[in-house]
Amino acid sequence: MLPVDATAKPPRGSAWSLLGSELKVLFGRRRTWALLLALAAIPVLIAVAVRLSSTVPAGRGPAFLDRISQNGLFVAFTAMLVSVPLFLPLTVGVVAGDTIAGEASHGTLRYLLVAPAGRIRLLLVKYAGALAFCVAAPLAVALAGGAIGAALFPVGPVTLLSGDVIQPPEAALRILLIAAYLAVSLAGLSAIGLFLSTLTVVPVGAMAATVVVSVVSQILGQLPQLEWLHPWLFSHYWLGFGDILRQPVLWDSFASNAVLQAGYVAVFGALAYGRFATKDILS
């Protein structure tokens, strides 16, 4: 049994080396790359399906689907919209749920704490790694969507939701802004996954619970009887990136989303620390 020492200060520079090691391990895993490749496959499948189909009925299917054949940049917009409800939360849930529970299941958590890292520092590093994946996941969808769209369809000026027309370079910047919006949107879910990961030594359980929480939040967000609760759900602003497709860009949803996610990070980060700082590490 390891004694609890949340105040131990590691040598200077050890936090950065620990973060570098975490990112190296995370992005060196075949599972991480399999998740990113699975996300990148979404725009590829959409683009190939549109390319092989003779017509795309207007008004049916995801937003922007009927515009893809005229402008390949809409592949990225459509793919990110399709990825939000399930695929992005699923992959983030896998990574976040594995943060602490994965180390415990492999018997390495004890050795990480024997090293001069400190529990709070280790927790912060694990969350930073999960946040890095939150950035990489929507970026993989955006880049794959832009690449396959440009390869299979013509690329030209994009008509925004406000009716304004922008040139492809600015449209590419809007795609990256949407990816950033989604990365912020996933920060709260990642904090929930970190907390759930401190409750068990079975990573699959934490992963599944994180995904279930995501699904439940979205279901609650669809119930009109719970309209009073909707602004407090971490998934409430997930689809608010439509404001980025206006001229000028409306930042209200971005700011409200960031504040909401910061609240979830603070609450579940504190819960994760409270649990982890008093937990007996036996493996």
BELLINSUL-V476766 format. One record per backbone hydrogen bond with DSSP energy under -0.5 kcal/mol. CO is the residue of the C=O (numbers start at 1). NH is the residue of the N-H. If there is no record, write none. Layout:
CO & NH
CO & NH
//
This chain:
3 & 5
5 & 8
8 & 10
11 & 14
13 & 17
14 & 18
15 & 19
16 & 20
17 & 21
18 & 22
19 & 23
20 & 24
21 & 25
22 & 26
23 & 27
25 & 29
26 & 29
29 & 33
30 & 34
31 & 35
32 & 36
33 & 37
34 & 38
35 & 39
36 & 40
37 & 41
38 & 42
39 & 42
39 & 43
40 & 44
41 & 45
42 & 46
43 & 47
44 & 48
45 & 49
46 & 50
47 & 51
48 & 52
49 & 53
55 & 57
57 & 60
62 & 65
64 & 67
64 & 68
65 & 68
67 & 70
67 & 71
71 & 74
72 & 75
73 & 76
73 & 77
74 & 78
75 & 79
76 & 80
77 & 81
78 & 82
79 & 83
80 & 84
81 & 85
83 & 88
84 & 89
86 & 90
87 & 91
88 & 92
89 & 93
90 & 94
91 & 95
92 & 96
93 & 97
94 & 98
95 & 98
96 & 99
98 & 102
100 & 104
101 & 105
102 & 106
103 & 107
103 & 108
103 & 109
104 & 107
108 & 112
109 & 113
110 & 114
111 & 115
115 & 117
115 & 118
118 & 122
119 & 123
120 & 124
121 & 125
122 & 126
123 & 127
124 & 128
125 & 129
126 & 130
127 & 131
128 & 132
129 & 133
130 & 134
131 & 135
132 & 136
133 & 137
134 & 138
135 & 139
136 & 140
137 & 141
138 & 142
139 & 143
140 & 144
141 & 145
142 & 146
143 & 147
144 & 148
145 & 149
146 & 150
147 & 151
148 & 152
149 & 153
154 & 72
158 & 160
158 & 166
160 & 163
164 & 160
166 & 158
167 & 170
167 & 171
168 & 172
169 & 173
170 & 174
171 & 175
172 & 176
173 & 177
174 & 178
175 & 179
176 & 180
177 & 181
178 & 182
179 & 183
180 & 184
181 & 185
182 & 186
184 & 187
184 & 188
186 & 190
187 & 191
188 & 192
189 & 193
190 & 194
191 & 195
192 & 196
193 & 197
194 & 198
195 & 198
196 & 199
197 & 200
201 & 203
202 & 205
202 & 206
203 & 207
204 & 208
205 & 209
206 & 210
207 & 211
208 & 212
209 & 213
210 & 214
211 & 215
212 & 216
213 & 217
214 & 218
215 & 219
216 & 220
217 & 221
219 & 222
220 & 223
222 & 224
223 & 226
224 & 227
226 & 229
226 & 230
227 & 231
229 & 232
229 & 233
230 & 233
233 & 236
235 & 238
237 & 240
239 & 242
240 & 243
241 & 244
242 & 245
243 & 246
243 & 250
245 & 161
245 & 162
249 & 251
251 & 255
252 & 256
253 & 257
254 & 258
255 & 259
256 & 260
257 & 261
258 & 262
259 & 263
260 & 264
261 & 265
262 & 266
263 & 267
264 & 268
265 & 269
266 & 270
267 & 271
268 & 272
269 & 273
270 & 274
271 & 275
272 & 276
273 & 277
274 & 278
276 & 279
279 & 281
280 & 282
281 & 2
//
